Amino acid sequence: MLRAAIGQSCPYCGDAMEGPNRWPTRDHIKPRSKRHTLTADNQAIVCAPCNKAKGSLSLQRFVNRLARAGDPRALRVAAFLQIRLPQLDLQQETGPNVKHSDFEFSI
């Protein structure tokens, strides 16, 4: 899976995932540090710098941090999250009363 992603665009920054500094890596969309597992729904193949920048943040918090910093990746990551939103269980991330339609980004 990672080998097949070499040369493809990172969904977070848009740069090609190749070369010594931009190898593809598996990102936990919902962080492992919050006891989430690496299931098919909870992973994205992203370049190493984006994975490192996200660290243990949830994807929602990563978008907000990028937006506050004026980082151009914020729009790409938000678009990626909107595509993946139906697959993610937001109740674990934001509480049981939040619906997909209630979820907003602060960009």
N, C-alpha and C positions, 0 to 999 in steps of 0.2 A: 504494500500500500504506500509506504513512504517512498520507495524507489520509483514507483509509477508517478509520483507527484513532482519529481525533479524536473525543473524547467517550467512547470505550471505557475500561474500567478497566485500569490498569497491572497486569501480572501480578506485579510485585514489591511494590508498596505498596497496590494496590487503589483508588487515587485516579483520578478521571477525567482522561484525557489531553487537556486543553484549556486554553485561556487562555495568557497570555504566558509563564508560568513552567512549564507542564506539557505542552508539546508532545510528541507521540510522536517517538521516535528509534529508530534501529536499534542494538541492542546485539549485539556479538560475544559469544556465550556463552563460547566459548574465545577468549581475547584475540588480537587482531591483532598485539600486541607479541610474542607467542609464535609468530608466523608462521602463525597460522590464518587462513583466508580467510572471506569473508562468503558462505557457502553457505546454502541454505534450512534445513539442519539446524543451522547454527551462528548463527542469528540469532533475536532476539526483539524485538518492538516494545514498548518500555517508555518511561515518561515521562523527560524530560530530567534531573530531579534524581536519579532512581534510576540512570540510565546514568552520570551524573557520579560518584555515590557509589561505584559498582562500579569505575569506572576501568579499569585494565588487569588487574584480578584475574580469575581464573577464577570461574565461578559457584559452585563448591564452596568456594573461599576466601572469596568474598563472604558466603555463608551463615554460615560460621564466624565471620567478623569481626562480622557483625550479631548473631549469637547471643552472642558474648562481650560485646558492648556492651549487650545487653538490648534491642536494637532490635526492635520488633514486626514489622518486615518479614521477619525471619528465618524465621518459619513459612511465610509466603506464598512466599518465594523457594525454600525447601526443598521445598514442595509442587510448585511449578513445575518444579524440577529433577527430582523423582521422575517427573513426567509426561513430561518430555523425555529422561530417562535412557536409554531404549531407543534413541533416535535418535543419541545422542552416542557417539563412540569414546573411551571412557575410557582405553584403552591409551596413547594419546598424552598423556593428562593425568596418569596415575598409574602407569604402567609396565605391562609385558606380562603380569604374573602376576595382575593384579587383574581379577576378574569383576564383572559388575553386581551379583550377589547378595552380594559381599564389600564393596560400597561402603556406608559408613555416614556419617551426619551427626553432628556433635557439637553438637546443640542441647539 
